[in-house]
Amino acid sequence: MKKNLWLVIVFLIGLVVWFVVAPPRFWANLVRRVEVTPAVGAALVEKRDCRNCHRIEGSGALVGPELDGILSYKDPDTLRQWLRNPRRVKPGTPMPNFHFSDTEIEAILAYLGTLSAP
């Protein structure tokens, strides 16, 4: 009986860790629904420190591509796939998977759409 209880406890702890570290898409979509607006997208970009690798509106690093005007030369569907799981699109990329929900991705794309090309 005690062995079964410990197995259940270990399983539940593992499940919680999985949902926190790498939440499955359905879970992210349930718990992280946001309003799809450029302002929300801008807040997500700030929250995830995207300027540490990307230049945006003249500030930030150039480890990754500059994001100003990116929608003028990148297909939105490609960017959706990239934001959903960068390493599935390009194995070995240094960009981490932020496990964005679908609405977070749409909000980020709405924000990127407001950025003019340099």
C-alpha positions in Angstrom: 0.0 0.0 0.0 2.8 2.4 1.0 4.7 1.6 -2.2 1.6 2.4 -4.4 1.2 5.7 -2.5 4.8 6.7 -3.2 4.4 5.8 -6.8 1.4 8.1 -7.1 3.2 10.9 -5.3 6.3 10.6 -7.6 4.0 10.5 -10.6 2.1 13.6 -9.5 5.3 15.5 -8.8 6.7 14.5 -12.2 3.5 15.7 -13.8 3.6 19.1 -12.1 7.3 19.5 -13.0 6.5 18.7 -16.6 3.6 21.2 -16.8 5.8 23.9 -15.2 9.0 23.3 -17.2 7.6 22.4 -20.6 3.8 22.7 -20.6 2.0 20.9 -23.4 0.3 23.1 -26.0 -3.2 22.4 -24.8 -2.3 23.4 -21.3 -0.6 26.7 -22.4 -3.6 27.5 -24.5 -6.0 26.9 -21.6 -4.1 28.9 -18.9 -2.3 31.6 -20.9 -5.0 33.1 -23.1 -4.3 36.7 -23.7 -6.0 39.5 -25.6 -4.5 39.7 -29.1 -3.3 43.3 -29.3 0.0 44.9 -30.2 0.2 46.2 -26.6 0.0 42.7 -25.2 2.5 41.5 -27.7 4.9 44.3 -26.8 4.5 43.4 -23.1 5.3 39.7 -23.9 8.4 40.8 -25.9 9.6 42.8 -22.9 8.7 40.1 -20.4 10.7 37.5 -22.3 13.7 39.9 -22.8 13.7 39.6 -26.6 16.1 42.6 -26.8 18.8 40.4 -25.3 19.1 38.8 -28.7 17.1 41.0 -31.1 17.3 44.6 -32.0 13.8 46.2 -31.8 13.2 49.9 -32.6 16.9 50.6 -32.6 17.8 49.0 -29.2 18.9 45.6 -28.3 21.5 43.0 -29.5 22.0 41.5 -32.9 22.5 37.8 -31.9 19.2 37.0 -33.7 17.6 38.9 -36.5 16.4 42.5 -36.2 12.7 42.4 -35.7 11.8 45.8 -37.1 9.8 45.1 -40.3 10.3 41.4 -40.1 6.7 40.8 -41.4 7.6 42.5 -44.6 10.0 39.7 -45.5 9.0 36.7 -43.4 5.7 34.8 -43.8 3.5 35.1 -40.7 2.8 31.3 -40.8 6.6 30.6 -40.7 6.9 33.0 -37.7 4.0 31.3 -36.0 5.8 27.9 -36.4 9.1 29.5 -35.2 7.5 31.0 -32.1 5.7 27.8 -31.4 8.9 25.7 -31.4 12.1 27.3 -32.8 14.1 24.1 -32.5 11.6 22.1 -34.5 12.0 24.7 -37.4 15.8 24.9 -37.1 17.5 22.3 -34.9 20.3 23.7 -32.9 19.1 27.3 -32.9 20.1 29.2 -29.8 16.6 30.6 -29.5 14.8 29.0 -26.6 11.3 27.6 -26.7 9.2 29.9 -24.6 6.1 27.7 -24.8 3.9 30.5 -26.0 0.2 29.9 -26.2 -1.5 30.4 -29.5 -3.0 33.8 -28.4 0.4 34.9 -27.1 1.9 34.2 -30.5 -0.8 36.1 -32.3 -0.3 39.1 -29.9 3.4 39.0 -30.6 2.8 39.0 -34.4 0.3 41.9 -33.9 3.1 43.8 -32.2 5.7 42.9 -34.8 3.3 44.1 -37.5 3.5 47.6 -36.0 7.3 47.8 -36.3 8.5 49.5 -39.5 11.6 48.3 -41.4 14.7 50.2 -40.5 
